[in-house]
Amino acid sequence: MNTILRKWRLEDAKLLAEMLNNKKIQDNLRDGLPFPYTEKDASGFIHDMLAADPTQTFAFAITNTDDQAIGSIGAFRCENIHRQTAEMGYYLAEEYWGRGFGTRAVKELTDYLFAETDIIRIFAEPFTTNHGSCRVLEKCGFQLEGTLRKNAIKNGEIKDMQMYALVK
């Protein structure tokens, strides 16, 4: 299987801005992203990811067969006693939902982290209503560890989240 992850490039900014101007995507992400999301916002994000400490931040563009950015995936090392744990997050452009790209990206990143770093646990916390993301994690071998009840407020609504983890 060909790799679908690569480092971000500044020329990805336009496609990234288009993805993150989709409310359906933003509704499943944590707060802090501007809406509308501009190319300048995207360029800033890409610059930050490229400049990040590569032992702490593992951030990649998810690409299609034409090497175009169609999503984002990252794992972020935790600190202190959790220093060998990383939190994973990802999203895809809507036209690529349900086509296996998310599953391939999660699998590729988890394989990389377990093979190339000292990370021993990777976790993700999708909203319980984000069935597609929960399914991606399950297909990649993540175990549902529990429901984090009333764990977040998104768009003024109190939301439950699922705690999924994969251990080495």
N, C-alpha and C positions, 0 to 999 in steps of 0.2 A: 504494500500500500504506500503510495506517495505521501510525503509530508504535506500537511496543509497549514502548518504554523510557520511563521517567519517573523523576524524583527519588524517593528513598525518602520515605515518610511515617511518622510515629510510629505511626499506626494500622495499619501493615503488620506490626507486631511479632508478633501472634498467628499470622498465616499463615507468617511467616518461621520462627518457632519450630517450627511443624508440619513444614515442609519439612526443617529441619535435624535433626529427630529421626528421620529415616529413615536407617538405617545404610547403605543402598545409596548414598545421596548422600554421606554422611560418608566412606565408604570410598574415594571418588574425589577427595577434597579434601586439602589439606595439613593437618598436625596443628595443634593450637592451639585448635580449637573444642571447647567442653565437650560432653559427652554424658552425660546428656540436656541438650538445649539449651532454655533457658527463655525466656519472654517478656522477662524482665529482660535476658538475654544479647542478645536480638534488639533490644531498645530501645537498649542500649548501642552495638551495631553501627550501627544507623540513626543515632543521634546522632553517632557518630564520622564516618560518611560525609557527613552533612550539614555537619559542621564542618570537614571536610578542605579543604586548599588546592585550589581548583578547577583550578589549572594543573598539579597533580601527580597528583590522584586523580580518576578519571572513573567514578563508581559509580552504578549505576541498578538499579531494580527492573524485572524483565521482567513484563509484564502480559498478561492475557487480554483478551478482548473486553469484559468487564465492568469493566476497569480494576483487577482484583484482582492483587496480587503473586503470581506463580507461579514466580519464580526471581530470580536475582541475576546481574549481570554488571558487571565492572569492568576498567579498565585503569589501570595504575599506572606513572607515569613513572619511568624508571631515572635514575641519577645519573652525574655526572662525564662521561667521554667518551661515555657511553650516554644522555645527557640528551634525545636526540630519539628514544629507543626506549621502548616501553611494554610491560609484561607484562600479558596478558589472562587472566582467569579467569571462570568462569561455572558455574551449575548451575540445574537446573529441578526443580520438584516432579515426582515420578515419574509421576503421571497425565498429564503433558504430554510425556513422552518420546516421540520418534518422530513428532511432529505438526508439525514445522517451526518451532516457537517458538525453539529454540536457534539454528538457522540464521538466522532473521530477526533475532534479537537481535545475533548476532555481526556480521552484515552492517551493521546499523544503527549499531552502535558504531564499527566500522572506518570506515565512510563519514564519520561525524561527526568522528572523530579526524583523518583525512586532510584534511577540508575546513576544520575550525575550529581546528586546532592546528598546531604545527610538528613533530609526530610524523612520522617517516619510516619507522619499522619497528615492527611489532607482533608479539609472539611469544607462544606458549602452549606449555606443557609437560605435556600429559596423560600419565597412565600408559599404557603400551602396551596394557594390558588394557581400557582405556576406549574401546572401539571406537566407541561413539556419539559421543563428543566428538571423536575423530579424524576421523570422517566429517563432522561439522559444519564443522570447520576446512577440510577438503578442499573441501566444497561452496562455501565462502566464498572460495576462491582461495588459501588458505594453502598454502605449499609445505613438504613434509616435508624438513627439512634434515639429519636424522639421528636415530639412536637414542642416547640417553644411558644407557649401560649401567650397571647397578647404581648408579643415581643417587639412590635414595631408599629409606628404610625406612618402610613403612606397615603398621601392625598387626603388627609383628614380622617382616614379610616384606621381603626385598630386592627392589626393583622397578626395572624399566627405564622410562624415559620417552621420549616422542617430542618432538623440537624442531620445531615448526611456526612459520613466519614469513610475514608478508605485508609487502611493502615498497611505499611510495608510488611 
